[in-house]
Amino acid sequence: AGCTFASKQLAGCGVAFYVLLALRAELRERGEFALDGQPRLDVLLDLVALGTVADVVRLDRNNRCLVAQGLKRIRAGRMQPGIAALFAVAGRDPRQASAADFGFAIGPRLNAAGRLADMRLGIECLLTDDAAHAHELATALDAINRERRKLEAGMRNDAEALIDRALAAAGGIGAACAVFDASFHEGVVGIIAARLKDRLHRPTFVFALGHDGQLKGSGRSVDGLHLRDALDLVSKRQPLLLKRFGGHAMAAGCTIALEDLDAFRSALDDATHSLGAAPAERRLATDGPLPAEHWNAATVRLIDREVWGAAFEAPVFCDLVDVVSQRLVGDKHLKLAVRLHGVVRDAIWFGRVEPVEGRLRLAYRLGLDSYNGNERLQMIVVAAQPPRDAAPPSA
């Protein structure tokens, strides 16, 4: 109450940064600093930017400013040794750093330590001033992340098989979903829940057996259903069911007894209905067609230099295309050639293995595929659907 700070969306690192700014101002007012001895806090902005993006807070104007200033320093080569080392092991060029690098390359390597080993590895990597030590720690974090990806792939296949069997047996899934297997690893359940949620488009929990013999679950939700509120409603209706729970609208966790899994499924389903089950139809907002004159590398670089993230998404375009050819690459991604504006364009749909129809409305982001020093424009497919009518594709 009474807070006059404009942003209400700061991550913990943002709060800490402003506390330091206020402390420095107060000490300056008291005359505690010599004329040339005031601490430089801008050197911390790379850490603030990383934490803001990795914590998936809303990128309001204030947070975008913090991230933009952190990226500016990293692109200029002024960063903590640990962040430089993490960029190196991830194979990313810090001179072209983007917010997506924090979310998809740097953040996962730090998080992997907390999931499978000891989070202190990540903290030490970010804190050290020794470049050689930072490289050793970043290399260890990269190895742990590789292990995490292998573990995730196996768990995802097992979880998908559980879903397939449930669908075959019951002909469908309720308003919410919860899966468990004795082989699941507690450190990866949240990632698997997110993958299943995307497939099922309903709130999804994945449970693993904890060291204390209880089930530890992590859940992910969809727009329209506040997951923490759903758990709160479960707790109010059945006070003994949830041992612990917490979270927010889109992600939450809880602990239950092994024998209470079926009761939890039923209670979560009822709570989801009571709060208004999320829409069965998936909706995706796009920026519409991309005019042909903007199909160039300059457009990609212009977009990539900006700060995008939670509640401030990068542009997604939508066009009607004809599929010329399609094939699998790496056994898990669909590579497409599509005709758009009279030109055959490259496209890739990461994580998609099923073939697509000959004519589609594609929602996509524009990217650059670099190989052996050559760059090609590429559509990165986000979603697809049959055309609304028989209108021909753009010529």
N, C-alpha and C positions, 0 to 999 in steps of 0.2 A: 504494500500500500504506500502510495506517495512517491513511488519510483518515477523519476522523470527521464530515465535513459530511453532513447528512442527505440532501440531494438529489444525485443523480448525473446529472441531466438538464439542467443549465444550458446555455443558449446562450452563445456567446462574450461577448455583452454582459452576461449575468448574472455570468460569471466576473470580468469587468472591474469590475463594480459592487461585488462583494464584496471584490476586491483594494483598491479605493478605501476601502471601509469599514474594512478591516483597517489600511490605511496611516494613515487618519485617527486610528484608535484608538491606534496606536503613537506617532504624533506628539503626540497629546494626552497620552499617558503620559510623554513626554519633556518636556512643558511647552513645546512649540513654538508653541502658539497663545495669543494674548491671550484674556482672558476672553470677549470678544464677537467674536472673529475666527475662530471655527471654521467651516470650509467647510460649506455646506449641500449634501448629496448627494441629498436627496429631490427636488431640482429636476431630476434626471436620470431620474426614474422613468418619465416618458412615453417616453423613448428606450429604456429597458430593456424596457418593455412591448411596444413596437413590435418590437424586435429578437427578443424571445422568441417572439412569435406568428409573425413573418415567417420565422423560421428553422425553424419547424415542429418544435420539440422537444416532447417529451412534457410535457403540462401536469400535472405532479405537484403536490402541495400547495404546495411552495415556489414553483414557477413561477406557479401560479394567484395566489398572494399578490402576487408582483411585478406581474403583469398587472393585477390588481384595483386595486392602489395607483396604477399609472400611469393607468388609466382614470378613477379617482376625481379625479385632478388635472386631466385633460383635460376632464372633464365640468364641473369648476368653473372652467374657463377658464385654468388655470395650466399652460401648455405652452410648448415651444420655438416661436419664430416660424415655423420651417420646418414643423413638424407642423400648426400652425394654418393655414398657407398650403396645405398638401396637403389638409387636410380641405375647405378652401374650393373648390379647383379640382376636387375629386372630387364636390362637391355634397352633402357629408355634414355633418350638424349635430354638432359636437363635444360639445354638451350631451347628446346621445343616443349618445355613442361606445360602440362594442362591440368585442370582440376581432375580430369578422368584418370590421370596417372596416380593421383592420391587415392582415388577410390578403387582402382582396379589393379594397380601394380605395387604401390608402396604400402598402403593400408593392409591388404591381405597378408603380406609377408610379416608385418608386425603382429597382426592378429593370430597368425598361425602359431606363434610361440605360446600365446595364452591358451590356445585350444588344445595343443598337443604336448607342450613342454612347460616352459617357465617364462612368464611375461617379462621377467626382469631382463631377459636377453634383449628384448625390443627397447625397453627403457634405457638400458646401458648403451645401446647402439645410438640412440638419439642424444644422449647426454655427453658422450665422450668427445674430447677435443683431439684425440689421436687418430689420424686418418688410417693408419695401418690397423689399429685395433678395430676401428669402425668397419673396415673391409672384412676382417675376420668374423665379426658379429653378423654383418649383413650376409656373408656367405652361409653362415650357420642358419640364419633365418630363411634364406632362400631354400636350403635343403629341407628344412622343416615344412615349408610351404609346398614343396614338391610331394613330400609324404602326405600332407593334408589333401592335396588334389587326388592322389591315388586312393586314399581312404574315402574321400567324398564320392569318387566315381563308383566304387564298389557298393557303398551304402545307397547311393542313388538308384543303382540297378535293383538292389534288393527291395527298396521302398517302392519303386515303380511296379515290381512284381507283386508286392502286397496289394497295391491299389488295383492292379489288373485282376487279381483273384477276387477281390471284394466286389469289383464291378461285375465280374462274371457270375458270382454267386447271388448277388442281390439285385443286379440290373441297374444299380445306381448308387450314389453316395448322398448322404443327408446334407443339411445346410452347412455342416462343418465336418472336418476329417481329423482323425488322430491315428497314427500308426506307431508300432513298436516291434522291434526285433531284438533278441538277446545279444546279437552281434554288433548292434549299433554303438558307435563311440559318442560319448557325451559331448565332446568338443566340436562335433560337426553337425549336431542335430538342427541347429538354426539354419545352416546353409541348405540342408536337405528340405527343411520345412518351406523355405523360400522357393525352391525348385518345384516342389509339389503344389504349392499354392498357385504358381504361375500356370501349371498344367490344369488344375481343377477349378481355378477361379472361385475358391471358397477358403475360409479360415482353416488353417492346417497346423496341427501339432505333430512333432516327431519326438518320441521318447527313447531314452537309453537308460540302462540299468546303472545306477550309481553305486559307489563303493559301500554305501550304507544299506543296500538292498532295496532302496526306493527308486521310483521312476522319476528321472529328471527330464522335463520336456521343454522344448522351445517352439514357439508358435509364430506364424506370420499371417497377417490379415490382408484384406483387399479394401479398396475405397468403399466406404459406406458402413463398415462395421468396426467399432472401437474394441479391439481385442482385450485390453485390460479391463474395460467395463464389462465385457462378457464374462471374464474370470471372476470379477467382483460379484456379478449376479449369481454365478455358480456357487460361490462361497456363501452368499447370503441364504440361498435356498438349501444348500447342503453344507453346513458349517464344518463338518468333519472330513469332507472329501479332499480339499486342498490343504496340504501341509504348509506350503508357502506359495506365494505368487506375487507377480509384479510385472511392470512393463508400461507400454503406452499404446497409442491407437493401432499402430501397424505391427508391433512386435511385443511379445510377452513371454514369460516363462512361468513354470509352476512345477511343484513336486507333489507326487501322489504315491499311494501304496500300490504295489504291483497288482494286487487283487482288485483294485478299484478302477482299472483301465476301462472296462466296459461301462461302468457307472459314469466315468468322466466323459466318455463319448456321448452318452445319452444326455447328460447334463449340459454339455457344451452345445449340443445340437438344439436343445430346448432354449438355452440362453440366446443363441444366435437368432432363432425364430422370434423370441420376445423382443429383441432389440431391433428387429427388422433385418431379415437376411439380406446380404449384399445382392445387388442385381445379378441375375443369371447371365445377362448379356454383357460381354466385355465391351468397353468403350475406349477409344483411343482418339485423343484430340491431335490434329495435324495442322500444319501450316499450308496445306493445299499443294498444288503443283509447283514444281520448281521450273521457272522459265528457262528455255534453252540457253539464253545468253549467260546464265549464271552457272552453267555446267563447265567449271574450270577449277584449277588448283587454287586460284586466288580466293574463290568462295570458301573452299575447305579451310584454308589457312585463316581467313577472316573469322570463321565460326570457331575454329580450334583455339584461337587466341583469347576468346572471351571466357567468362566464368559461368559454368553451368552446373546444375546439381539439383538437390531436393527442392521441389516447389519452384524451380526456375530451370526447366528442362531445355536441353539443346533442341534446335529446330528439327522437326520430323516432317518430311514432305510426303505427298501422296500423288501417285500417277497411275494411269491405266497403261498396262504394258502387255506385249505378247512375249511368251516364253519361247526362246529359240532353242535352247538346250539346257540340260541340267545334269549334274553328277555330284557324287559324294566326294568330299576331300577329308582326309584324316578319319574316315569312317563315322564322322559325327557332325559334319557341316555340309549344307547344300550349296553348291556353287552353281550360279545361274548365268546365262546370257539372255538378255531381254531386249526387245526392240522398243525404243522410246524416242520420240522426236525424229523418227526416221533413221535413228542410229542404234546399232547394237551396243548395249552397255553391259559391263560386268556387274554382278551382284552376288552377295553371299548372305546366307541365312545361318547364323551361328546356332548350333544346337538342334537344328532341324535335319531329320533324316528321311522323312516321308516326301515323295515326289509331289509336285504341284500341278495345277491345271495349266492349260495353254494360254489363257488370258486371265489377267488378275489385276485387281487394284492393289498396288504395293504401297505400304507405308515404310519409309526408309530414311536413314540419315546418309549424308554424303561424306565419303571418306577417301583417303588416298592409300593405295596399295603400293608399297615400295618393295622392289626386288632388284638386286644387282645394280642399284643406282638409278633404276628407272621407276617412274611414278605413273600409276594409272588411276583414273577416277573409278570409284567403286560405290555401288549402292549397298548399304548395310541394312538388310531387311529387318524391320521391327515386327511387322504383321502383314497379312494378306487376306483378301477375300475375293469371291467372284465379283465380276462387274455388276453394278446395279441394273444395267440395261445392256442392250446390244450395241451401244455406241462404239465406234471404232476408237482405238487408242490414238494418242496424240501423234500427229504426223509432222 
